Amino acid sequence: MAAPHLIGRDAKRRMRDLMRHRASGDDAALIASLLAHVPLRGDETVAGVWPLPGEPDLRPLWQRLHAAGIAIVLPFTPPLGQALRFRSWVPGCTMQAGRFGTEHPRADADASPPDLLFVPLLAFDRHGFRLGHGGGYYDRTLAALPSARSVGYGFASQQVEAVPRGPHDMKLDCIVTERGCVTIEG
């Protein structure tokens, strides 16, 4: 069998098809687990995500962090091939439709880059790799922000033995599920 980093796009496509409807769990338990396992500082900017259908809904977490004085930004999806850009979010701000069914705050200018990124996933493995929706946006973003911490989040049901990956796929610093922090091997 080929090394995981040499597996082609077909393997990723097959796994995406398999995993799209596999995410199931308790959003509140996932939020509690994130709060318990991810150290947060009041002086950092945190990148959240407005959920796509089928993704865990962490909007209550963004509200809670904002209430604690932590700056929250949400991604704005630029044209394919670019890293994500971020816009400041506060509860009640006007959201607008973005690319691929995403939503982001309406704003005239991009926000500061985040210090911590919460990264959604369709699948993950114990090596710290994730499978996303296939645009490469988070991989380019993580490569462009090497000092930012990255926290993948999802449900334990989304764990697989090995995520097919290519040379540009970025390893996450940690992955948290509703059951706790996943130990990253290697």
C-alpha positions in Angstrom: 0.0 0.0 0.0 1.3 3.5 -0.8 2.3 5.9 1.9 -0.6 8.1 3.0 1.0 11.2 1.5 1.2 9.6 -1.9 -2.5 8.6 -2.1 -4.3 10.5 -4.9 -7.3 12.7 -5.1 -9.6 9.7 -5.9 -9.0 8.3 -2.4 -9.9 11.7 -0.9 -13.0 12.0 -3.0 -14.2 8.5 -1.9 -13.6 9.2 1.7 -15.5 12.5 1.4 -18.4 10.7 -0.1 -18.3 8.2 2.8 -17.9 10.8 5.6 -20.2 13.6 4.5 -23.1 12.1 6.6 -21.1 10.4 9.3 -20.8 13.3 11.7 -23.1 12.7 14.6 -22.8 13.8 18.1 -23.8 16.2 20.8 -22.8 19.8 19.9 -23.0 20.9 23.6 -20.7 18.0 24.7 -18.2 19.0 21.9 -18.3 22.7 23.1 -17.7 21.6 26.7 -14.8 19.4 25.6 -13.2 22.3 23.6 -13.5 24.6 26.6 -11.9 21.9 28.8 -9.0 21.1 26.4 -8.1 24.2 24.5 -6.3 26.9 26.6 -7.6 30.3 25.6 -6.1 33.7 26.4 -8.1 36.9 26.5 -5.5 38.8 24.3 -5.7 36.5 21.3 -7.9 36.5 18.2 -9.8 33.3 17.7 -11.1 32.1 14.2 -14.4 30.3 14.5 -16.6 28.9 11.7 -20.2 29.4 10.8 -21.4 25.8 10.4 -22.2 24.3 7.0 -25.1 21.8 7.0 -24.0 18.6 8.8 -21.1 20.3 10.7 -21.1 20.7 14.5 -22.7 24.0 15.4 -20.2 25.9 17.6 -22.0 29.3 17.5 -22.8 29.1 21.2 -19.0 28.8 21.8 -18.3 31.9 19.7 -20.9 33.8 21.8 -19.4 32.6 25.0 -15.8 33.5 24.0 -17.0 36.9 22.8 -18.7 37.5 26.2 -15.4 36.7 27.9 -13.6 39.4 25.9 -12.0 37.2 23.2 -11.9 38.7 19.7 -13.7 36.3 17.3 -13.2 36.3 13.5 -14.9 34.2 10.9 -13.5 33.1 7.6 -14.3 34.8 4.3 -13.8 32.4 1.4 -11.9 34.1 -1.4 -11.4 32.7 -4.9 -10.0 29.1 -5.2 -6.3 28.9 -4.7 -6.1 31.6 -2.0 -5.8 31.4 1.8 -8.9 32.3 3.9 -9.3 35.9 5.0 -11.0 36.8 8.2 -13.7 39.3 9.3 -14.5 40.4 12.8 -17.6 38.9 14.3 -19.8 40.0 17.2 -23.2 38.6 18.2 -26.0 40.1 16.1 -23.7 41.3 13.3 -25.0 41.1 9.8 -24.0 37.9 8.0 -23.9 37.5 4.3 -23.8 34.5 2.0 -20.3 33.4 0.8 -18.9 30.8 -1.5 -19.8 27.1 -1.2 -22.8 27.8 1.2 -20.7 29.6 3.8 -21.6 32.7 5.7 -19.4 35.4 7.0 -19.8 38.8 8.7 -20.5 41.7 6.4 -17.5 44.0 6.5 -15.6 46.5 4.4 -12.1 45.3 5.5 -10.5 42.0 6.6 -9.7 41.6 10.3 -6.4 40.8 11.9 -5.1 37.2 11.3 -6.1 34.8 14.1 -3.8 33.4 16.8 -5.9 30.3 17.1 -8.0 28.6 14.4 -10.8 26.2 15.0 -10.8 24.0 11.9 -13.8 21.9 10.8 -13.3 18.5 9.3 -15.1 15.6 7.6 -12.6 13.0 8.9 -9.4 12.9 11.0 -6.7 10.5 12.1 -4.4 10.1 15.1 -1.5 11.6 13.0 -3.2 15.0 13.2 -4.4 15.1 9.6 -7.9 16.1 8.6 -10.0 15.7 5.5 -12.0 18.8 4.6 -14.4 19.7 1.8 -11.7 19.7 -0.8 -10.8 23.3 -1.6 -7.5 23.4 0.3 -8.4 26.7 2.0 -7.5 25.6 5.5 -4.2 24.0 4.3 -3.2 27.3 2.6 -4.3 29.3 5.6 -2.4 27.2 8.1 0.7 27.4 5.8 0.4 31.2 5.7 0.0 31.5 9.5 2.7 29.2 10.9 2.6 30.7 14.4 -1.1 30.3 14.8 -2.4 27.3 16.8 -4.8 25.0 14.9 -7.5 23.0 16.6 -9.5 20.5 14.6 -12.9 19.7 15.9 -15.5 17.1 15.2 -17.1 14.0 16.6 -15.5 10.7 17.5 -17.5 9.1 14.8 -15.4 11.0 12.2 -12.1 9.3 13.2 -10.6 7.0 10.6 -7.4 4.9 10.6 -5.6 7.2 8.1 -6.7 10.2 6.2 -5.6 10.2 2.5 -3.3 13.2 2.1 -1.1 15.0 -0.3 2.1 17.0 0.0 0.3 20.3 0.8 -2.0 18.9 3.6 -1.2 20.5 6.9 -1.0 18.7 10.2 -3.2 20.1 13.0 -1.8 21.0 16.4 -4.6 19.1 18.2 -8.0 17.5 17.5 -10.9 17.6 20.0 -14.0 15.6 19.9 -16.9 15.4 22.4 -14.9 12.6 24.1 -11.8 14.8 24.7 -8.5 15.6 23.1 -7.2 13.1 20.6 -3.6 12.1 21.2 -1.6 13.0 18.1 0.9 10.3 17.2 4.2 10.9 15.3 
